[in-house]
Amino acid sequence: MTTRSPAGLARGAAAGQGAAVSLWRSSISRASVLRLLVRVLLVPLALALAGCTGQITGWASPTVSGGTAYLVTPGEKLVALNLDRVASLSQDVQRPVEDLSAIRRWEFPAEKDKKLGPTYATPVLAGSTLYLATYGGKVYAMEAATGRQLWEHTLGGATSQVVGSPTLVGDTLYVGASDDRVYALDAATGAEKWRFKTGNKVWAGVVTDGAGTAFVASLDHNVYALDSRDQTLKWRFPTGGSIASTPVYAGGVLYFGSADGRLYAVDTATGQSKWNFNAGSWLWGSPLLEGGALYVGALDNQVYALDATTGQQKWAQPFRAGGPVNATPVLASGVLVVGAQDGRVYGLDPATGQQRWAYTSDPSGGVFASLSTDGAVVYVMPLNQRLVALDSRTGALRWVFKTG
């Protein structure tokens, strides 16, 4: 059996088969693999047993801007929600708002009998245009105000599933796919400009330096630096494990985690390592870079704060969550907010790692999708068919919307 998606990896890997094992085989012991797979499996299995959902159809993060949240529902529709309207309808914060028609600005596809299919990639908002890529290999551009489709592009073939979010730079939209390729599309028309093939699936989003270089992370253990105009290879950086999350670029340095348990800092001018930090567990999620510090979670439940220049730990000890952490945290109102697969959201002191508050999802649902924030409010989509709004300072529940 071969697992074909992140959700499939979580569900199917317990048998020790398929793509799941290949992610760790070269870098982590069999015992470590089993421990990590058990952790990743617990939440989806619990959800299925509880009847919350029979199938995980993706965990795309919401995009929040200007009082609107763009999110993919369990019904596999992209919707634009009026957040002010949600707040006004929430008379009891313990009872979720359920009337989608009262808060929906638009829905895509508009036809009742059409669906997007499973989606892991976060919608990308750029000015008046919204871009979305689905696991089925479809890429869409639409008007953010109305949901009207501008164009649709189908990637290379039947194995061109998309996990990582698209990246828009100038007039080019970059999309990685499970056919081992990264695609560069014309952002105005959706026409393909070029494609580049790696040695394995590209689950990560592409990042650029804004000066002509695109960085592509692959499950083949490598990061590639490409000329963004014509995909000419500038350098390749090898690691000891698969890379499933989008790197972070800042000031000539590329930061990314790997299944070999290390967080790397690479000089983008030379492709040489500046430092690496050994967390000892797969760093699935992208790190957050804020104020010279990198914040990153691992699948052994630990959350780290590292000096971005040296790679040295900034906290006296890592923070230990109640479950694996693969969602990228956010910094809001001076609080580092972290979601974990145990269904909890933690508010931490970014200077010390000490816990300030915690929220537990109800009904229980693991937090796989990265968090979103508009500053005062943090938005969370656990795997329980809910969109949750939390006060970023206190963790107090503002409101809950039932997405499915």
C-alpha positions as YAML, in Angstrom:
chain: A
units: angstrom
residues:
- id: 1
  name: MET
  ca: [0.00, 0.00, 0.00]
- id: 2
  name: THR
  ca: [1.20, 3.52, -0.76]
- id: 3
  name: THR
  ca: [-0.12, 6.46, 1.21]
- id: 4
  name: ARG
  ca: [-0.85, 9.46, -0.99]
- id: 5
  name: SER
  ca: [-1.46, 12.44, 1.28]
- id: 6
  name: PRO
  ca: [-0.48, 13.91, 4.66]
- id: 7
  name: ALA
  ca: [-3.73, 12.53, 6.10]
- id: 8
  name: GLY
  ca: [-3.01, 9.18, 4.47]
- id: 9
  name: LEU
  ca: [0.45, 9.24, 6.01]
- id: 10
  name: ALA
  ca: [-1.07, 9.76, 9.44]
- id: 11
  name: ARG
  ca: [-3.67, 7.00, 8.99]
- id: 12
  name: GLY
  ca: [-1.74, 4.41, 7.04]
- id: 13
  name: ALA
  ca: [1.77, 4.53, 8.36]
- id: 14
  name: ALA
  ca: [1.16, 2.33, 11.40]
- id: 15
  name: ALA
  ca: [1.52, -0.68, 9.13]
- id: 16
  name: GLY
  ca: [5.07, 0.43, 8.31]
- id: 17
  name: GLN
  ca: [4.38, 0.70, 4.59]
- id: 18
  name: GLY
  ca: [4.58, 3.16, 1.75]
- id: 19
  name: ALA
  ca: [5.63, 6.78, 1.67]
- id: 20
  name: ALA
  ca: [5.53, 7.17, 5.45]
- id: 21
  name: VAL
  ca: [8.53, 4.95, 6.07]
- id: 22
  name: SER
  ca: [10.56, 6.59, 3.31]
- id: 23
  name: LEU
  ca: [10.30, 9.94, 5.09]
- id: 24
  name: TRP
  ca: [12.39, 8.66, 7.98]
- id: 25
  name: ARG
  ca: [14.25, 5.62, 6.70]
- id: 26
  name: SER
  ca: [17.64, 7.20, 6.20]
- id: 27
  name: SER
  ca: [17.80, 9.32, 9.31]
- id: 28
  name: ILE
  ca: [15.77, 8.09, 12.27]
- id: 29
  name: SER
  ca: [15.68, 4.72, 14.03]
- id: 30
  name: ARG
  ca: [12.78, 2.30, 13.63]
- id: 31
  name: ALA
  ca: [11.80, 2.84, 17.29]
- id: 32
  name: SER
  ca: [11.67, 6.58, 16.75]
- id: 33
  name: VAL
  ca: [9.56, 6.07, 13.64]
- id: 34
  name: LEU
  ca: [7.02, 4.02, 15.54]
- id: 35
  name: ARG
  ca: [6.82, 6.50, 18.40]
- id: 36
  name: LEU
  ca: [6.25, 9.41, 16.02]
- id: 37
  name: LEU
  ca: [3.72, 7.54, 13.91]
- id: 38
  name: VAL
  ca: [1.69, 6.62, 16.99]
- id: 39
  name: ARG
  ca: [1.57, 10.30, 17.97]
- id: 40
  name: VAL
  ca: [0.49, 11.40, 14.50]
- id: 41
  name: LEU
  ca: [-2.15, 8.67, 14.33]
- id: 42
  name: LEU
  ca: [-3.85, 9.34, 17.65]
- id: 43
  name: VAL
  ca: [-5.93, 12.38, 16.72]
- id: 44
  name: PRO
  ca: [-7.30, 11.16, 13.35]
- id: 45
  name: LEU
  ca: [-8.11, 7.81, 14.90]
- id: 46
  name: ALA
  ca: [-9.84, 9.43, 17.86]
- id: 47
  name: LEU
  ca: [-11.88, 11.64, 15.55]
- id: 48
  name: ALA
  ca: [-13.03, 8.69, 13.48]
- id: 49
  name: LEU
  ca: [-14.01, 6.70, 16.58]
- id: 50
  name: ALA
  ca: [-15.86, 9.69, 18.00]
- id: 51
  name: GLY
  ca: [-17.84, 10.09, 14.81]
- id: 52
  name: CYS
  ca: [-16.66, 13.66, 14.25]
- id: 53
  name: THR
  ca: [-15.53, 12.74, 10.78]
- id: 54
  name: GLY
  ca: [-15.02, 9.55, 8.88]
- id: 55
  name: GLN
  ca: [-12.28, 10.98, 6.76]
- id: 56
  name: ILE
  ca: [-9.75, 13.78, 6.96]
- id: 57
  name: THR
  ca: [-10.16, 15.80, 3.79]
- id: 58
  name: GLY
  ca: [-7.36, 18.28, 4.46]
- id: 59
  name: TRP
  ca: [-6.42, 20.88, 7.03]
- id: 60
  name: ALA
  ca: [-5.97, 24.14, 5.15]
- id: 61
  name: SER
  ca: [-5.37, 27.18, 7.36]
- id: 62
  name: PRO
  ca: [-7.75, 30.13, 7.07]
- id: 63
  name: THR
  ca: [-6.59, 33.41, 5.58]
- id: 64
  name: VAL
  ca: [-7.85, 36.47, 7.46]
- id: 65
  name: SER
  ca: [-7.88, 40.02, 6.09]
- id: 66
  name: GLY
  ca: [-10.07, 43.10, 6.43]
- id: 67
  name: GLY
  ca: [-12.80, 41.43, 8.49]
- id: 68
  name: THR
  ca: [-13.07, 38.45, 6.15]
- id: 69
  name: ALA
  ca: [-11.89, 34.87, 6.66]
- id: 70
  name: TYR
  ca: [-11.27, 32.74, 3.57]
- id: 71
  name: LEU
  ca: [-11.38, 29.06, 4.43]
- id: 72
  name: VAL
  ca: [-12.11, 25.62, 3.00]
- id: 73
  name: THR
  ca: [-14.97, 23.86, 4.76]
- id: 74
  name: PRO
  ca: [-15.30, 20.12, 5.50]
- id: 75
  name: GLY
  ca: [-17.84, 20.19, 2.66]
- id: 76
  name: GLU
  ca: [-14.92, 21.05, 0.34]
- id: 77
  name: LYS
  ca: [-16.08, 24.56, -0.52]
- id: 78
  name: LEU
  ca: [-14.04, 27.76, -0.29]
- id: 79
  name: VAL
  ca: [-16.09, 30.36, 1.60]
- id: 80
  name: ALA
  ca: [-15.56, 34.01, 2.50]
- id: 81
  name: LEU
  ca: [-16.96, 34.72, 5.97]
- id: 82
  name: ASN
  ca: [-17.96, 38.09, 7.43]
- id: 83
  name: LEU
  ca: [-16.17, 37.94, 10.80]
- id: 84
  name: ASP
  ca: [-18.00, 40.91, 12.28]
- id: 85
  name: ARG
  ca: [-21.26, 39.17, 11.52]
- id: 86
  name: VAL
  ca: [-20.06, 35.98, 13.21]
- id: 87
  name: ALA
  ca: [-19.20, 37.95, 16.35]
- id: 88
  name: SER
  ca: [-22.57, 39.70, 16.40]
- id: 89
  name: LEU
  ca: [-24.46, 36.40, 16.09]
- id: 90
  name: SER
  ca: [-22.49, 34.75, 18.90]
- id: 91
  name: GLN
  ca: [-24.77, 35.28, 21.91]
- id: 92
  name: ASP
  ca: [-23.26, 32.39, 23.86]
- id: 93
  name: VAL
  ca: [-19.57, 31.68, 23.20]
- id: 94
  name: GLN
  ca: [-20.06, 28.05, 24.22]
- id: 95
  name: ARG
  ca: [-22.59, 27.53, 21.43]
- id: 96
  name: PRO
  ca: [-21.21, 27.69, 17.88]
- id: 97
  name: VAL
  ca: [-22.73, 29.89, 15.22]
- id: 98
  name: GLU
  ca: [-24.14, 27.53, 12.59]
- id: 99
  name: ASP
  ca: [-26.03, 29.67, 10.08]
- id: 100
  name: LEU
  ca: [-23.58, 29.87, 7.18]
- id: 101
  name: SER
  ca: [-26.01, 31.79, 4.98]
- id: 102
  name: ALA
  ca: [-26.08, 34.66, 7.50]
- id: 103
  name: ILE
  ca: [-22.33, 35.25, 7.47]
- id: 104
  name: ARG
  ca: [-21.20, 34.00, 4.05]
- id: 105
  name: ARG
  ca: [-20.06, 36.65, 1.58]
- id: 106
  name: TRP
  ca: [-19.65, 34.05, -1.17]
- id: 107
  name: GLU
  ca: [-18.92, 30.38, -1.80]
- id: 108
  name: PHE
  ca: [-16.77, 28.65, -4.42]
- id: 109
  name: PRO
  ca: [-17.69, 26.63, -6.38]
- id: 110
  name: ALA
  ca: [-21.09, 28.33, -6.34]
- id: 111
  name: GLU
  ca: [-22.81, 25.28, -7.84]
- id: 112
  name: LYS
  ca: [-24.24, 23.01, -5.13]
- id: 113
  name: ASP
  ca: [-23.15, 19.82, -6.91]
- id: 114
  name: LYS
  ca: [-19.49, 20.89, -7.29]
- id: 115
  name: LYS
  ca: [-16.72, 20.55, -4.74]
- id: 116
  name: LEU
  ca: [-13.03, 21.42, -4.57]
- id: 117
  name: GLY
  ca: [-11.97, 18.07, -3.18]
- id: 118
  name: PRO
  ca: [-9.50, 17.70, -0.28]
- id: 119
  name: THR
  ca: [-7.37, 20.79, 0.34]
- id: 120
  name: TYR
  ca: [-4.27, 21.29, 2.49]
- id: 121
  name: ALA
  ca: [-2.98, 24.56, 1.00]
- id: 122
  name: THR
  ca: [-3.87, 27.89, 2.58]
- id: 123
  name: PRO
  ca: [-5.66, 30.40, 0.31]
- id: 124
  name: VAL
  ca: [-3.31, 33.18, -0.83]
- id: 125
  name: LEU
  ca: [-4.66, 36.74, -0.93]
- id: 126
  name: ALA
  ca: [-2.85, 39.28, -3.10]
- id: 127
  name: GLY
  ca: [-4.62, 42.61, -3.53]
- id: 128
  name: SER
  ca: [-8.02, 41.90, -5.05]
- id: 129
  name: THR
  ca: [-7.18, 38.34, -6.13]
- id: 130
  name: LEU
  ca: [-7.38, 35.10, -4.17]
- id: 131
  name: TYR
  ca: [-5.43, 32.00, -5.23]
- id: 132
  name: LEU
  ca: [-6.12, 28.43, -4.12]
- id: 133
  name: ALA
  ca: [-4.53, 25.08, -4.95]
- id: 134
  name: THR
  ca: [-6.31, 21.81, -4.14]
- id: 135
  name: TYR
  ca: [-4.90, 18.38, -3.40]
- id: 136
  name: GLY
  ca: [-6.39, 17.25, -6.71]
- id: 137
  name: GLY
  ca: [-3.90, 19.42, -8.61]
- id: 138
  name: LYS
  ca: [-6.24, 22.26, -9.52]
- id: 139
  name: VAL
  ca: [-5.08, 25.87, -9.14]
- id: 140
  name: TYR
  ca: [-7.65, 28.66, -9.12]
- id: 141
  name: ALA
  ca: [-7.59, 32.45, -9.22]
- id: 142
  name: MET
  ca: [-10.71, 34.36, -8.23]
- id: 143
  name: GLU
  ca: [-11.93, 37.79, -7.25]
- id: 144
  name: ALA
  ca: [-11.56, 38.12, -3.49]
- id: 145
  name: ALA
  ca: [-14.62, 40.34, -3.22]
- id: 146
  name: THR
  ca: [-17.03, 38.11, -5.13]
- id: 147
  name: GLY
  ca: [-15.50, 34.65, -5.57]
- id: 148
  name: ARG
  ca: [-15.83, 34.95, -9.35]
- id: 149
  name: GLN
  ca: [-13.35, 32.63, -11.06]
- id: 150
  name: LEU
  ca: [-10.67, 34.36, -13.12]
- id: 151
  name: TRP
  ca: [-8.87, 31.26, -14.29]
- id: 152
  name: GLU
  ca: [-8.26, 27.58, -13.56]
- id: 153
  name: HIS
  ca: [-5.14, 25.54, -14.24]
- id: 154
  name: THR
  ca: [-4.65, 21.79, -13.92]
- id: 155
  name: LEU
  ca: [-1.10, 20.76, -13.08]
- id: 156
  name: GLY
  ca: [0.88, 18.12, -14.98]
- id: 157
  name: GLY
  ca: [-0.92, 14.85, -14.34]
- id: 158
  name: ALA
  ca: [-2.79, 12.44, -12.09]
- id: 159
  name: THR
  ca: [-0.03, 12.53, -9.44]
- id: 160
  name: SER
  ca: [0.23, 16.34, -9.29]
- id: 161
  name: GLN
  ca: [-1.46, 16.68, -5.91]
- id: 162
  name: VAL
  ca: [-0.73, 19.88, -3.98]
- id: 163
  name: VAL
  ca: [-0.03, 20.07, -0.24]
- id: 164
  name: GLY
  ca: [1.98, 23.28, 0.23]
- id: 165
  name: SER
  ca: [0.45, 26.70, -0.28]
- id: 166
  name: PRO
  ca: [1.16, 28.58, -3.52]
- id: 167
  name: THR
  ca: [3.59, 31.49, -3.41]
- id: 168
  name: LEU
  ca: [3.01, 34.69, -5.37]
- id: 169
  name: VAL
  ca: [6.04, 36.80, -6.29]
- id: 170
  name: GLY
  ca: [5.54, 39.56, -8.83]
- id: 171
  name: ASP
  ca: [3.66, 38.08, -11.78]
- id: 172
  name: THR
  ca: [4.54, 34.46, -10.99]
- id: 173
  name: LEU
  ca: [2.68, 31.92, -8.86]
- id: 174
  name: TYR
  ca: [4.82, 29.00, -7.65]
- id: 175
  name: VAL
  ca: [3.18, 25.68, -6.79]
- id: 176
  name: GLY
  ca: [4.86, 22.47, -5.59]
- id: 177
  name: ALA
  ca: [3.25, 19.09, -6.33]
- id: 178
  name: SER
  ca: [3.42, 15.40, -5.52]
- id: 179
  name: ASP
  ca: [4.64, 14.56, -9.01]
- id: 180
  name: ASP
  ca: [8.09, 15.68, -7.73]
- id: 181
  name: ARG
  ca: [7.84, 19.02, -9.53]
- id: 182
  name: VAL
  ca: [7.48, 22.70, -8.82]
- id: 183
  name: TYR
  ca: [5.48, 24.77, -11.31]
- id: 184
  name: ALA
  ca: [5.78, 28.46, -12.16]
- id: 185
  name: LEU
  ca: [2.49, 29.88, -13.45]
- id: 186
  name: ASP
  ca: [1.58, 33.25, -14.89]
- id: 187
  name: ALA
  ca: [-0.42, 34.86, -12.08]
- id: 188
  name: ALA
  ca: [-2.64, 36.78, -14.50]
- id: 189
  name: THR
  ca: [-3.62, 33.89, -16.78]
- id: 190
  name: GLY
  ca: [-2.60, 30.62, -15.09]
- id: 191
  name: ALA
  ca: [-0.43, 29.65, -18.07]
- id: 192
  name: GLU
  ca: [2.62, 27.55, -17.21]
- id: 193
  name: LYS
  ca: [5.97, 29.34, -17.48]
- id: 194
  name: TRP
  ca: [8.21, 26.45, -16.47]
- id: 195
  name: ARG
  ca: [8.49, 23.36, -14.31]
- id: 196
  name: PHE
  ca: [11.40, 21.83, -12.38]
- id: 197
  name: LYS
  ca: [11.68, 18.18, -11.31]
- id: 198
  name: THR
  ca: [13.14, 17.10, -7.96]
- id: 199
  name: GLY
  ca: [13.74, 13.54, -6.76]
- id: 200
  name: ASN
  ca: [10.52, 13.18, -4.73]
- id: 201
  name: LYS
  ca: [7.29, 14.90, -3.77]
- id: 202
  name: VAL
  ca: [7.25, 18.65, -3.15]
- id: 203
  name: TRP
  ca: [4.93, 19.13, -0.17]
- id: 204
  name: ALA
  ca: [6.47, 22.45, 0.84]
- id: 205
  name: GLY
  ca: [5.58, 25.85, -0.49]
- id: 206
  name: VAL
  ca: [8.20, 27.70, -2.54]
- id: 207
  name: VAL
  ca: [9.96, 30.75, -1.09]
- id: 208
  name: THR
  ca: [12.00, 33.37, -2.95]
- id: 209
  name: ASP
  ca: [14.57, 36.00, -2.02]
- id: 210
  name: GLY
  ca: [12.80, 38.64, -4.12]
- id: 211
  name: ALA
  ca: [15.93, 39.03, -6.23]
- id: 212
  name: GLY
  ca: [15.68, 36.20, -8.73]
- id: 213
  name: THR
  ca: [16.13, 33.01, -6.70]
- id: 214
  name: ALA
  ca: [13.41, 30.50, -5.77]
- id: 215
  name: PHE
  ca: [14.01, 27.88, -3.07]
- id: 216
  name: VAL
  ca: [12.33, 24.49, -3.37]
- id: 217
  name: ALA
  ca: [12.28, 21.93, -0.54]
- id: 218
  name: SER
  ca: [11.57, 18.30, -1.42]
- id: 219
  name: LEU
  ca: [10.87, 14.98, 0.25]
- id: 220
  name: ASP
  ca: [14.06, 13.82, -1.53]
- id: 221
  name: HIS
  ca: [15.96, 15.41, 1.44]
- id: 222
  name: ASN
  ca: [17.21, 18.39, -0.61]
- id: 223
  name: VAL
  ca: [16.62, 22.11, -0.93]
- id: 224
  name: TYR
  ca: [17.18, 23.52, -4.43]
- id: 225
  name: ALA
  ca: [18.05, 27.12, -5.30]
- id: 226
  name: LEU
  ca: [16.72, 27.95, -8.78]
- id: 227
  name: ASP
  ca: [16.89, 30.95, -11.05]
- id: 228
  name: SER
  ca: [13.27, 32.09, -10.87]
- id: 229
  name: ARG
  ca: [13.27, 33.13, -14.53]
- id: 230
  name: ASP
  ca: [14.24, 29.82, -16.15]
- id: 231
  name: GLN
  ca: [14.66, 27.21, -13.32]
- id: 232
  name: THR
  ca: [18.45, 26.98, -13.79]
- id: 233
  name: LEU
  ca: [19.92, 25.22, -10.75]
- id: 234
  name: LYS
  ca: [22.21, 27.44, -8.66]
- id: 235
  name: TRP
  ca: [22.90, 25.02, -5.81]
- id: 236
  name: ARG
  ca: [21.47, 22.05, -3.93]
- id: 237
  name: PHE
  ca: [21.66, 21.57, -0.16]
- id: 238
  name: PRO
  ca: [21.31, 17.97, 1.13]
- id: 239
  name: THR
  ca: [19.92, 17.00, 4.54]
- id: 240
  name: GLY
  ca: [19.46, 13.65, 6.26]
- id: 241
  name: GLY
  ca: [15.67, 13.53, 5.93]
- id: 242
  name: SER
  ca: [12.61, 14.64, 4.01]
- id: 243
  name: ILE
  ca: [11.58, 18.30, 4.06]
- id: 244
  name: ALA
  ca: [7.81, 18.78, 4.15]
- id: 245
  name: SER
  ca: [7.41, 22.40, 5.22]
- id: 246
  name: THR
  ca: [8.00, 25.76, 3.58]
- id: 247
  name: PRO
  ca: [11.39, 27.33, 4.37]
- id: 248
  name: VAL
  ca: [11.66, 30.86, 5.76]
- id: 249
  name: TYR
  ca: [13.92, 33.41, 4.06]
- id: 250
  name: ALA
  ca: [15.38, 36.52, 5.71]
- id: 251
  name: GLY
  ca: [18.54, 38.56, 5.21]
- id: 252
  name: GLY
  ca: [20.36, 36.12, 2.97]
- id: 253
  name: VAL
  ca: [19.62, 33.08, 5.14]
- id: 254
  name: LEU
  ca: [17.20, 30.20, 4.55]
- id: 255
  name: TYR
  ca: [15.74, 28.42, 7.60]
- id: 256
  name: PHE
  ca: [13.96, 25.04, 7.41]
- id: 257
  name: GLY
  ca: [13.36, 21.85, 9.35]
- id: 258
  name: SER
  ca: [13.85, 18.26, 8.21]
- id: 259
  name: ALA
  ca: [12.76, 14.75, 9.14]
- id: 260
  name: ASP
  ca: [16.32, 14.15, 10.30]
- id: 261
  name: GLY
  ca: [15.37, 16.18, 13.38]
- id: 262
  name: ARG
  ca: [17.44, 19.26, 12.54]
- id: 263
  name: LEU
  ca: [16.66, 22.90, 11.85]
- id: 264
  name: TYR
  ca: [19.05, 24.32, 9.26]
- id: 265
  name: ALA
  ca: [20.27, 27.83, 8.50]
- id: 266
  name: VAL
  ca: [21.79, 28.06, 5.01]
- id: 267
  name: ASP
  ca: [23.64, 30.96, 3.40]
- id: 268
  name: THR
  ca: [21.63, 31.57, 0.23]
- id: 269
  name: ALA
  ca: [24.56, 33.17, -1.64]
- id: 270
  name: THR
  ca: [26.72, 30.06, -1.35]
- id: 271
  name: GLY
  ca: [24.39, 27.20, -0.40]
- id: 272
  name: GLN
  ca: [26.60, 26.44, 2.59]
- id: 273
  name: SER
  ca: [25.41, 25.71, 6.12]
- id: 274
  name: LYS
  ca: [25.69, 28.49, 8.69]
- id: 275
  name: TRP
  ca: [24.49, 26.31, 11.56]
- id: 276
  name: ASN
  ca: [22.07, 23.50, 12.37]
- id: 277
  name: PHE
  ca: [20.20, 22.64, 15.54]
- id: 278
  name: ASN
  ca: [19.44, 19.03, 16.49]
- id: 279
  name: ALA
  ca: [15.94, 18.74, 17.96]
- id: 280
  name: GLY
  ca: [16.00, 14.94, 17.68]
- id: 281
  name: SER
  ca: [12.50, 14.76, 16.20]
- id: 282
  name: TRP
  ca: [10.91, 15.58, 12.85]
- id: 283
  name: LEU
  ca: [10.35, 19.32, 12.40]
- id: 284
  name: TRP
  ca: [7.31, 19.13, 10.11]
- id: 285
  name: GLY
  ca: [6.07, 22.72, 10.41]
- id: 286
  name: SER
  ca: [7.69, 25.91, 9.18]
- id: 287
  name: PRO
  ca: [9.51, 27.98, 11.79]
- id: 288
  name: LEU
  ca: [8.27, 31.43, 12.78]
- id: 289
  name: LEU
  ca: [10.92, 34.16, 12.57]
- id: 290
  name: GLU
  ca: [10.26, 37.18, 14.79]
- id: 291
  name: GLY
  ca: [12.65, 39.65, 16.40]
- id: 292
  name: GLY
  ca: [15.78, 37.63, 15.70]
- id: 293
  name: ALA
  ca: [14.27, 34.43, 17.15]
- id: 294
  name: LEU
  ca: [13.05, 31.27, 15.47]
- id: 295
  name: TYR
  ca: [10.11, 29.44, 17.03]
- id: 296
  name: VAL
  ca: [9.45, 25.89, 15.85]
- id: 297
  name: GLY
  ca: [7.56, 22.83, 17.05]
- id: 298
  name: ALA
  ca: [8.47, 19.16, 16.71]
- id: 299
  name: LEU
  ca: [6.55, 15.89, 16.54]
- id: 300
  name: ASP
  ca: [7.87, 14.87, 19.98]
- id: 301
  name: ASN
  ca: [5.68, 17.67, 21.47]
- id: 302
  name: GLN
  ca: [8.56, 20.09, 22.07]
- id: 303
  name: VAL
  ca: [8.55, 23.78, 21.08]
- id: 304
  name: TYR
  ca: [11.89, 25.57, 20.70]
- id: 305
  name: ALA
  ca: [13.08, 29.17, 20.57]
- id: 306
  name: LEU
  ca: [16.42, 29.61, 18.80]
- id: 307
  name: ASP
  ca: [18.69, 32.56, 18.14]
- id: 308
  name: ALA
  ca: [18.43, 33.08, 14.37]
- id: 309
  name: THR
  ca: [22.08, 34.12, 14.11]
- id: 310
  name: THR
  ca: [23.70, 31.33, 16.12]
- id: 311
  name: GLY
  ca: [21.11, 28.54, 16.44]
- id: 312
  name: GLN
  ca: [21.51, 28.56, 20.22]
- id: 313
  name: GLN
  ca: [18.46, 27.94, 22.41]
- id: 314
  name: LYS
  ca: [16.96, 31.09, 23.93]
- id: 315
  name: TRP
  ca: [14.77, 29.44, 26.57]
- id: 316
  name: ALA
  ca: [16.10, 27.61, 29.63]
- id: 317
  name: GLN
  ca: [14.23, 24.56, 28.34]
- id: 318
  name: PRO
  ca: [11.82, 23.81, 25.50]
- id: 319
  name: PHE
  ca: [8.10, 24.06, 26.10]
- id: 320
  name: ARG
  ca: [6.39, 20.69, 26.10]
- id: 321
  name: ALA
  ca: [2.90, 20.58, 24.58]
- id: 322
  name: GLY
  ca: [0.44, 17.76, 25.15]
- id: 323
  name: GLY
  ca: [0.79, 16.47, 21.59]
- id: 324
  name: PRO
  ca: [2.91, 16.73, 18.43]
- id: 325
  name: VAL
  ca: [3.34, 20.23, 17.00]
- id: 326
  name: ASN
  ca: [3.36, 20.60, 13.22]
- id: 327
  name: ALA
  ca: [1.36, 23.85, 12.91]
- id: 328
  name: THR
  ca: [3.40, 27.03, 12.49]
- id: 329
  name: PRO
  ca: [2.84, 29.29, 15.55]
- id: 330
  name: VAL
  ca: [1.97, 32.98, 15.47]
- id: 331
  name: LEU
  ca: [3.06, 35.94, 17.59]
- id: 332
  name: ALA
  ca: [0.12, 38.15, 18.53]
- id: 333
  name: SER
  ca: [-0.22, 40.86, 21.20]
- id: 334
  name: GLY
  ca: [3.14, 39.84, 22.64]
- id: 335
  name: VAL
  ca: [2.10, 36.20, 23.05]
- id: 336
  name: LEU
  ca: [3.50, 33.21, 21.16]
- id: 337
  name: VAL
  ca: [0.48, 31.06, 20.26]
- id: 338
  name: VAL
  ca: [1.06, 27.38, 19.48]
- id: 339
  name: GLY
  ca: [-1.42, 24.71, 18.36]
- id: 340
  name: ALA
  ca: [-0.85, 21.00, 18.97]
- id: 341
  name: GLN
  ca: [-2.35, 17.71, 17.88]
- id: 342
  name: ASP
  ca: [-3.72, 17.12, 21.39]
- id: 343
  name: GLY
  ca: [-6.45, 19.64, 20.55]
- id: 344
  name: ARG
  ca: [-5.01, 22.42, 22.70]
- id: 345
  name: VAL
  ca: [-3.81, 25.91, 21.86]
- id: 346
  name: TYR
  ca: [-1.12, 27.34, 24.13]
- id: 347
  name: GLY
  ca: [-0.21, 30.97, 24.79]
- id: 348
  name: LEU
  ca: [3.47, 31.29, 25.72]
- id: 349
  name: ASP
  ca: [5.79, 34.05, 26.86]
- id: 350
  name: PRO
  ca: [8.05, 34.41, 23.79]
- id: 351
  name: ALA
  ca: [11.01, 35.46, 25.96]
- id: 352
  name: THR
  ca: [10.91, 32.51, 28.39]
- id: 353
  name: GLY
  ca: [8.63, 29.84, 26.95]
- id: 354
  name: GLN
  ca: [6.47, 29.89, 30.07]
- id: 355
  name: GLN
  ca: [2.80, 29.11, 29.57]
- id: 356
  name: ARG
  ca: [0.39, 32.02, 30.00]
- id: 357
  name: TRP
  ca: [-2.84, 30.33, 28.98]
- id: 358
  name: ALA
  ca: [-4.28, 27.26, 27.25]
- id: 359
  name: TYR
  ca: [-7.46, 26.57, 25.32]
- id: 360
  name: THR
  ca: [-8.88, 23.08, 24.77]
- id: 361
  name: SER
  ca: [-10.95, 22.46, 21.65]
- id: 362
  name: ASP
  ca: [-14.52, 21.28, 22.20]
- id: 363
  name: PRO
  ca: [-15.31, 18.76, 20.86]
- id: 364
  name: SER
  ca: [-11.73, 17.59, 20.90]
- id: 365
  name: GLY
  ca: [-9.92, 18.07, 17.60]
- id: 366
  name: GLY
  ca: [-6.22, 18.14, 16.86]
- id: 367
  name: VAL
  ca: [-4.68, 21.35, 15.54]
- id: 368
  name: PHE
  ca: [-2.85, 20.47, 12.32]
- id: 369
  name: ALA
  ca: [-3.47, 23.70, 10.39]
- id: 370
  name: SER
  ca: [-1.24, 26.67, 11.10]
- id: 371
  name: LEU
  ca: [-2.77, 29.52, 13.06]
- id: 372
  name: SER
  ca: [-3.92, 32.87, 11.69]
- id: 373
  name: THR
  ca: [-4.16, 36.22, 13.46]
- id: 374
  name: ASP
  ca: [-5.20, 39.81, 12.93]
- id: 375
  name: GLY
  ca: [-3.34, 40.86, 16.08]
- id: 376
  name: ALA
  ca: [-5.98, 40.91, 18.80]
- id: 377
  name: VAL
  ca: [-7.58, 37.62, 17.76]
- id: 378
  name: VAL
  ca: [-6.07, 34.24, 16.87]
- id: 379
  name: TYR
  ca: [-8.06, 32.01, 14.53]
- id: 380
  name: VAL
  ca: [-7.79, 28.23, 14.86]
- id: 381
  name: MET
  ca: [-9.29, 25.41, 12.79]
- id: 382
  name: PRO
  ca: [-9.00, 22.15, 14.75]
- id: 383
  name: LEU
  ca: [-10.09, 18.89, 13.15]
- id: 384
  name: ASN
  ca: [-13.53, 19.20, 14.75]
- id: 385
  name: GLN
  ca: [-15.38, 21.20, 12.06]
- id: 386
  name: ARG
  ca: [-14.97, 24.47, 13.92]
- id: 387
  name: LEU
  ca: [-13.39, 27.88, 13.34]
- id: 388
  name: VAL
  ca: [-12.43, 29.25, 16.74]
- id: 389
  name: ALA
  ca: [-11.60, 32.86, 17.62]
- id: 390
  name: LEU
  ca: [-9.44, 33.35, 20.72]
- id: 391
  name: ASP
  ca: [-8.28, 36.50, 22.48]
- id: 392
  name: SER
  ca: [-4.55, 36.45, 21.81]
- id: 393
  name: ARG
  ca: [-3.64, 38.00, 25.19]
- id: 394
  name: THR
  ca: [-5.75, 35.82, 27.46]
- id: 395
  name: GLY
  ca: [-6.84, 32.81, 25.42]
- id: 396
  name: ALA
  ca: [-10.48, 33.66, 26.18]
- id: 397
  name: LEU
  ca: [-12.97, 32.27, 23.68]
- id: 398
  name: ARG
  ca: [-14.49, 35.05, 21.53]
- id: 399
  name: TRP
  ca: [-16.74, 32.88, 19.36]
- id: 400
  name: VAL
  ca: [-17.02, 29.56, 17.53]
- id: 401
  name: PHE
  ca: [-18.34, 28.94, 14.02]
- id: 402
  name: LYS
  ca: [-19.36, 25.44, 12.94]
- id: 403
  name: THR
  ca: [-17.84, 24.94, 9.50]
- id: 404
  name: GLY
  ca: [-19.56, 21.69, 8.65]
...
